[in-house]
């Protein structure tokens, strides 16, 4: 199962606490189309690899 399918399954869970957990894609697929696919699958955000801590940390903090 890939991350897109896993995100969809998580969003379909009946338990609201579980279905609403933040999901951030961290992937080498960095094109705008990839970001759109991540968001369309239910992910909250997208961070491209190689990971830049100046991008990753503020992204995570948005969901804390």
Secondary structure, 3 states (H helix, E strand, C coil): CCHHHHHHHHHCCCCHHHHCCCCEEEECCCCHHHHHHHHHCCCCEEEECCCCHHHHHHHHHCCC
